Amino acid sequence: MIAAGRYGARVVLWLTVAFGRVAITAFGADEAVLKPRVPIEKIDEARTWTNPLAATEENIEKGKSLFHGKAFCVTCHGRDGKGLGDIPGLVGKLPRNFTDKAWQAARTDGELLWILKNGSPGTDMASFVPLVLTEEEAWQVLLYVRSFGQP
Ligand code: HEC
């Protein structure tokens, strides 16, 4: 009985470790998410760009209406910013979870603006400036993206 109990505990432990590994591979992908998206040769310059707009309620509201409106960010990034989108069956690389504080901290505003100007190479994230958004509007929408990281 005791031996069986020990054996059982080992099986449970093994299953926990095995499942944990699978779960990390499938959902964790933290490092992949945090890895910079701006190409290495451009990143130093991108990091020098800072948002000229203050995070006032008015500017965040403007960003919010662009996110949900003409810039249609919401279709892929979702109403809650978690990146599951509103399109059923969205395939390919999924957008980030904007509520993830580790992701928020890993990015400078300049890197995010670079992505809005150039897209994220090799993914569905296209370039929005200047075709869809002016640079000023892009900074507004980024204030809204940042607001997902607030408590
Ligand atoms: C067609 C779907 C789609 C639309 C529309 C879209 N995105 Fe994305 N976005 C993505 C995907 C996919 C990624 C992840 C790319 C990657 O893994 O590098 C992404 C990544 C990002 C990133 C972060 C990249 C990083 O550094 O981790 C930001 C910021 C972003 N999008 C903002 C926006 C904003 C703002 C809009 C609207 C102006 C928008 N996106 C519209 C699909 C979309």
Residues whose N, C-alpha, C, O or C-beta is under 5 A from the ligand:
A	BS01	HEC	V33 R37 A71 F72 C73 C76 K93 L94 P95 R96 L112 I115 S120 T123 D124 M125 F128 V141
